[in-house]
Amino acid sequence: MDPRRRPPADTERLTFAEMTVDDLDDMAAVLGDPDVMRYYPRTKDRGEAMSWIRWNQGLYRQEGFGLWIIRLRDTGEFVGDCGLTPQEVDGVVDVEVGYHVRADLQGNGYATEAAAACRDHARDLLGVKRVIAIIHPDNTPSQRVAEKIGLRFERKATSQTGDPVVVYAARLSS
């Protein structure tokens, strides 16, 4: 396998793996959770969760990256997903760091730990020069995660669905 196509290296508490259809139950639960998805237009049903997995599998093939499944390193317990996706904002495509963490595991620093590993992976293995985070204006926890990994508020924008968002960004140097 192309070394650039592998998931990020394990962190102190987390492991990363490509999504497979075997992850459907876990992804359907997290993407269907109103608490996890409170800043999205709506939750996703099981079919949409399968489409999410297929979308990421396509990204792995086309881009060499996508959102990866994150699990606790010690137990293998499912935490959520985190990774890198190409996203268009105002006609410009950038690489976004994004994630979803199970509601009952939020507040433990997993999103920050995973997002930092993905930022480093983008910089060190993929040669990405800039990463962004597209965040709902009211989602202060995600804004804090972006800031903790070195992204700064850049501008207000409109999402592809027409909703207001804020864009956080950072230039990466290797």
DRENGUDO-707832 format. One line per 2 residues: number of its first residue (from 1); their letters; for each residue x, y, z of C-alpha. Coordinates in Angstrom, 2 decimals. Layout:
<atoms>
NUM	A	X/Y/Z ~ ...
</atoms>
This chain:
<atoms>
1	MD	0.00/0.00/0.00 ~ 1.16/3.49/-0.83
3	PR	2.46/4.88/2.51 ~ 0.59/8.12/1.86
5	RR	-2.66/6.17/1.70 ~ -2.43/4.67/5.15
7	PP	-4.37/6.17/8.08 ~ -2.62/8.43/10.60
9	AD	-0.31/6.83/13.13 ~ -1.82/5.78/16.45
11	TE	-1.87/8.42/19.15 ~ -1.45/7.88/22.87
13	RL	-5.12/6.84/23.21 ~ -6.52/6.34/19.68
15	TF	-6.14/4.18/16.58 ~ -7.26/4.98/13.03
17	AE	-8.60/2.62/10.36 ~ -10.30/2.91/7.00
19	MT	-14.10/2.64/7.17 ~ -15.67/-0.60/5.98
21	VD	-19.23/-1.90/5.77 ~ -18.49/-3.64/9.08
23	DL	-18.58/-0.16/10.67 ~ -22.16/0.49/9.59
25	DD	-23.79/-0.11/12.99 ~ -21.35/2.23/14.74
27	MA	-21.50/4.92/12.04 ~ -25.30/4.75/11.84
29	AV	-25.47/5.21/15.62 ~ -23.14/8.23/15.68
31	LG	-24.53/9.93/12.55 ~ -28.08/9.25/13.74
33	DP	-27.50/10.73/17.20 ~ -29.24/14.13/17.58
35	DV	-26.61/15.25/20.12 ~ -23.68/14.46/17.81
37	MR	-25.46/15.99/14.80 ~ -26.99/19.01/16.55
39	YY	-25.05/21.49/14.36 ~ -25.87/19.68/11.11
41	PR	-29.05/20.23/9.12 ~ -30.30/16.83/10.35
43	TK	-29.27/13.38/11.50 ~ -28.50/10.63/8.97
45	DR	-30.43/7.39/8.68 ~ -28.86/3.94/8.19
47	GE	-28.86/4.23/4.40 ~ -27.18/7.62/4.59
49	AM	-24.61/6.18/7.01 ~ -23.82/3.50/4.40
51	SW	-23.49/6.25/1.77 ~ -21.11/8.05/4.18
53	IR	-18.95/4.91/4.37 ~ -19.01/4.48/0.58
55	WN	-18.12/8.17/0.10 ~ -15.09/7.75/2.35
57	QG	-14.03/4.54/0.60 ~ -14.12/6.50/-2.66
59	LY	-12.01/9.24/-1.11 ~ -9.40/6.69/0.02
61	RQ	-9.10/5.50/-3.60 ~ -9.23/8.92/-5.27
63	EG	-7.45/11.16/-2.76 ~ -5.52/8.74/-0.55
65	FG	-7.37/10.03/2.50 ~ -10.84/10.46/3.98
67	LW	-12.48/10.17/7.36 ~ -11.14/7.23/9.34
69	II	-12.73/5.20/12.12 ~ -11.23/6.11/15.49
71	RL	-11.12/3.61/18.34 ~ -9.69/3.56/21.83
73	RD	-6.21/2.07/21.60 ~ -6.50/0.08/24.82
75	TG	-9.91/-1.53/24.25 ~ -10.77/-1.14/20.55
77	EF	-14.01/0.61/21.54 ~ -15.52/2.73/18.75
79	VG	-15.14/6.49/19.38 ~ -16.26/8.01/16.08
81	DC	-14.63/9.20/12.87 ~ -11.99/11.79/12.10
83	GL	-10.03/12.66/9.04 ~ -9.47/14.75/5.97
85	TP	-11.86/15.55/3.14 ~ -11.69/17.92/0.19
87	QE	-14.34/20.60/0.72 ~ -15.38/23.50/-1.45
89	VD	-16.11/26.85/0.17 ~ -16.80/29.91/-1.96
91	GV	-15.47/28.17/-5.08 ~ -12.16/27.10/-3.51
93	VD	-11.36/23.48/-2.57 ~ -9.34/22.97/0.61
95	VE	-8.62/19.95/2.78 ~ -10.85/19.94/5.84
97	VG	-10.15/18.29/9.17 ~ -13.46/16.93/10.41
99	YH	-14.76/14.52/13.03 ~ -17.71/13.06/14.91
101	VR	-17.29/11.70/18.44 ~ -19.91/9.65/20.25
103	AD	-21.93/11.91/22.55 ~ -21.10/9.87/25.66
105	LQ	-17.36/10.22/24.92 ~ -17.30/13.96/24.18
107	GN	-15.35/16.18/26.54 ~ -12.43/13.73/26.90
109	GY	-10.13/15.39/24.35 ~ -10.55/12.64/21.74
111	AT	-11.59/15.07/18.98 ~ -8.55/17.26/19.62
113	EA	-6.18/14.29/19.78 ~ -7.56/12.77/16.58
115	AA	-7.74/16.09/14.70 ~ -4.13/16.92/15.63
117	AC	-3.00/13.51/14.34 ~ -4.89/14.11/11.08
119	RD	-3.40/17.61/10.73 ~ 0.10/16.16/11.19
121	HA	-0.66/13.34/8.74 ~ -1.83/15.90/6.16
123	RD	1.35/17.93/6.59 ~ 3.95/15.19/7.02
125	LL	2.76/12.38/4.74 ~ 0.43/14.04/2.25
127	GV	2.25/17.36/1.77 ~ -0.93/19.38/2.33
129	KR	-0.06/23.07/2.72 ~ -3.32/24.33/4.24
131	VI	-6.13/22.78/6.27 ~ -9.50/24.18/7.21
133	AI	-12.39/23.38/9.50 ~ -15.91/24.33/8.42
135	IH	-17.94/24.86/11.59 ~ -21.48/25.95/12.46
137	PD	-21.28/29.43/14.05 ~ -22.87/28.16/17.31
139	NT	-20.61/25.11/17.64 ~ -18.13/26.55/20.13
141	PS	-16.76/23.10/21.16 ~ -15.62/22.45/17.57
143	QR	-14.23/25.97/17.33 ~ -12.15/25.25/20.45
145	VA	-10.86/22.00/18.89 ~ -9.84/23.91/15.75
147	EK	-8.01/26.50/17.86 ~ -6.27/23.82/19.95
149	IG	-4.80/22.27/16.80 ~ -3.57/25.64/15.51
151	LR	-6.39/26.75/13.22 ~ -7.60/30.32/13.49
153	FE	-10.85/32.02/12.52 ~ -10.55/33.10/8.91
155	RK	-14.00/34.16/7.74 ~ -17.74/33.66/7.70
157	AT	-19.10/31.75/4.71 ~ -22.08/29.79/3.44
159	SQ	-22.02/25.99/3.32 ~ -22.91/23.98/0.23
161	TG	-26.34/23.46/1.82 ~ -26.81/27.23/2.16
163	DP	-26.27/27.36/5.92 ~ -24.01/29.93/7.60
165	VV	-20.62/28.57/8.69 ~ -17.33/29.87/9.99
167	VY	-14.07/28.78/8.42 ~ -11.00/28.17/10.56
169	AA	-7.70/27.68/8.72 ~ -3.98/27.10/9.14
171	RL	-1.00/27.04/6.83 ~ 1.06/23.91/7.36
173	SS	4.81/23.73/6.94 ~ 6.86/20.58/7.08
</atoms>
